[in-house]
Each structure stands twice: as structure tokens, then as C-alpha cells.
Amino acid sequence: MGFGTVDSYPPIELDEEDELVEGSKGYFVCYKTTILQIFSNWDYWDLVVERNDTTDQGIEHLYIQGNLCSTFGQATGLYDLPNGAMRHLIPKTMNFGPTGAHTVGEDLPEECTGKSWLDMLVVLAVKVNADRYGTNQADLTYTLFSADAQF
């Protein structure tokens, strides 16, 4: 059974008698995707994100994922990102060679053809109905490290 459009807060779905539809209140997640452009021509690189909120009311349940075009559909992780935390967005098994190496080759998925090799898809996920009322903000800093040896 699928749920229809939810346009209320907290996010719930009501039936014809204005009663809560069982299971419609829990586990709502909102996603925001962003294309982050990266470039490294070193042998190894590492992309990290740090969260250091500057407000008292941060996002309670925030998760992040990073995907190179060549890894779309593969498990690169959707990681929790609490305030004060740092996360690596790409596993060590994928951070080798210049960034451009991830959009060339015979194994490249068709959806990557013609894409910029600088593009990385970043997915932020927020669990709705977990935060306090008002403006909830998270301050994120992305850093790309490059090196000639594995980190």
C-alpha cells in the first residue's frame, strides 16, 4: 500500500474519517541532492565533510552520502552526521587515481556517458518529525585532500 502526498506537519496521512493511517507517521525522510564538483590529479584523494553547527538548534537526525557517477547504485553508505562529526564520503577502495579516472573505461554505467568527471552527487537526508519547532540548521564544510600515498 502506497501513501499519497503528505502536506502537513507533522507528516501524517489521514483516512476518510480523519483518523491517522496506521504507519503513516513514522520514518519520513526528506532528501536533498547537490552536485559537488571535485578535482584531483594526484594518485589518491579523500573527500570529507565536517559538521560544526553555529546555532543552538541544529538538525537532529542528518545523514549524508557521496557518489561518483561511476558508483551510482553501489553501496557507498548513507552515514549519520551529528554535530561535531567528520565523515569520509568515498570509501578507500574508490579514492585512487585522478578523479577523472572514475568516468572513463568499459565498465562505466551508461548514465555516466557524457557527464563531467568533476561531478559528485551528494545526498543529504533528514528524518522528519525528529527536530524541535522552528529553524533547524546544519553547517557543513567539505574538504578534498590529495596525496601521492593512500591515506
Secondary structure by P-SEA (a helix, b strand, c coil): ccccccccccbbbbccccccccccccbbbbbbbbbbbbbbcccbbbbbbbbbbccccccccccbbbbcccccccccccccccccccccccccccccccccccccccccccccccccccbbbbbbbbbcccccccbbbbbbbbbbbbccccc
